[in-house]
Structure formats: C-alpha cells, structure tokens
C-alpha cells in the first residue's frame, strides 16, 4: 500500500513544489492541507485547485478563522501575551491550530508522515514538530527546505521543468507571514538592523504621522473575553477584525524589534498587530481595575511564562495547559467596559467601569466623603517595616 504524506500547504512556491518533490523523493502520495487563519489572499477554492494541479491526491482547505479567534487569540488576550514584552505571538498562535488540523488529516487519510516548508533557522520548525509529537507521536516529519536541499533556485527550476501552475516571476524582498492577529515581516534590507523600515513594509496599518481625527470607542469584556464594541455584541472574530480596521487606520500596533529566537539566533522582525495591541492594552487596564493585588502580581509572571511557552512551540505541553487554567480563573471577574482613544499610533485608555470593579471611590478620594481611616496607617507601617528594621539593627550591632 502506498504511503501518504500530509503537507502543510500555503499555496506558495515552496509548498507547491514540495508536493511533487516529496512524491519523487519518497514515492508517497501527498495530501495538501491548507488552513485559513485569516491571512487573506487567494480564495480557498483556488488554493485547493492549485494543490491538485501540482499533483496532490487530495487537498483539504479549512476556514478556521472563528476557531483561531476563539480558541487561540482569546486565550492570548487573557494572558496579555507579549513575548519579550512586545510581540503578541502573531505566527506562534497560528501554528498549533495548523498542527491540530494536520494531525486530524493524517488520522483521517491514514498518513504515516507530515511535511512542512520551514527552514532550519526559524521557530516554526519547532512549533510544527513539537506540536505533532504531542498530538500524533507516531508520525514521521519531512522538512524538504531544511533537510532535502530544496533551495528557492531549485524550487523554481523544478516548477518550470514540471510545468507547475505557479507564478515564479515575482519575488518579494520580504518574508511575510500574516493572519487575523497580525503580520510579520523579515529579511531583505531589514536584515541590516541599522536600516529603518520604509512605508511599503506595512499593510495592516496606516502611517501614524498622517493627520486624522482620533477614534474613540468602548470595548466590553466578559470574564476577560471581548464581547462588544460600542455596545454592539460581536464574536471574537468580528471584534478582532473590527479592531484591526479601526486601530490599523490610526497606525496602532507597529513593532520593530530584535528578538531572541528559540534556536539561539537574534532576528530583526517588523510586526503589525493593530487589533492585538489595542485589545491587550484594554484588557490589561480592566485587569488593573478588577483583579486583586496579589493575584495580579502573580499573574504577571504567569503571563510571561505562558507567552514564552507558546513562542517556543509548546502550546500542547502540560505546563501551558495548567497555566491556562490559572489564567482563565484569574479572568473570572475581568468584566466591564474600557473606553479607548486610537490616534497617532497609540491606543490610550481614558475610562473604565464595571460591576466587578475593585476601585472604591470613597476609599480613594482625598475630598469630603473619604471613608479611609488614616490613623490605621501608622500601625500598619510599623508592622510592615519591622523585619527590615530588625535586620538593620542587627547589622549595626555586628559592624561595631
């Protein structure tokens, strides 16, 4: 019986060539699997037909935008997930979703191998292979670009020789990955970290220096999940799409950073994540209002670790799952409204309200109506500072 390979298929040059390349190298039949995570571009039917025209015995295309928004982007918002305090895990979030669909397709089609088009320098090879190992450890993994010498020049020659229906005449100076949660741009002149990004790098955001009127809106959260904009209830997918549009129009979410890849390489990345940055900013502020101090302090460390695990390709790890339970519980009371102004590349919170708020005006005010008994402060300070005071007296005694 002929073996089958499930290929993570994007519709581009490398993965289109990989269909025939894998068939020649292994003698296996190739099932192409394309997952729509909101990356835009071609119609899914066109992508499916190209895979078949390139030699796939079957092509599966899945609109997973709602799944991506609800099951991957929302948990990232609840965890305020920013790798190195800046990057909202745009590509890293989509990989476990794709991996799950690859594993499901492998089981359905009786495949013994899964293939991807990742290089040996990036994080995605780890995300695909570690995820597959967790979900379907019996599968073997093929990586033609990394392991079989399938360079771009050889891929173009292969496509021309086989007459594959791929336009190889245009080559972008950038390597781009995009989805519902944002857009990542690298390579080309950006590899010189002294070069500043030029305007044609960006597609999700407008130039923040352009004059335009500020955009004010109110975002509603329920247990840490965004549920409405300006009072209109929407799905997470619709909310992220709308925030991408409105925040992107104001130039919000541009990130230019040198990041630490899992493989040990420092890489210059330019990101656009208008909706993600605006929503995380709003969620963080609502947490400030609704989450008790010690829980909030501990959660900040959990959030950082959660983001690192996802960046490193460990979405399906026991630790990420356990931390997710904590994050979900910590968001139980993160319910209310955040008023935000989008303008000049910034998302600025200007108002907060909600029944779950821990802010007590009568305790916080310095005006008439103050209910805080200031006389209690002296005793609290004496007790709170006692350990440091005793240690200081000890040091003075011993240093005589």
ABEGO torsion letter per residue (X at the ends): XBBBBBBBBAGBAAAAAAAAAAAAAAGBBBBBBBBBAGAEEBBAAAAAAAAAAAGBABBBBBBAAAAAAAAAAAAAAAAGBBBGGABAGAAAAAAAAAAAAAAAAAAAAGBABBBBABBAABAAAAAAAAAAAAABAABBBBBAAAAAGBBAAAAAAAAAAAGBBBBAABBBABBBBBBAAEBBBBEEAAABAABBBBAAABAABBBAABBBBBBBBBBBBBGGBBABBGGBBBBAAAAAAAAAAAAAAAGBGBBBBBBBBAAGBBBBBBBBBAAAAAAAAAAAAAAAAABBAAAAAAAAAAAAAAAAAAAAGAAABAAAAAAAAAAAAAAAABBEBBBBBBBGGBBBBABBBEAABABBAAAABABBGBABBAAAAAAAAAAAAAAAAAAAAAAAAAAX
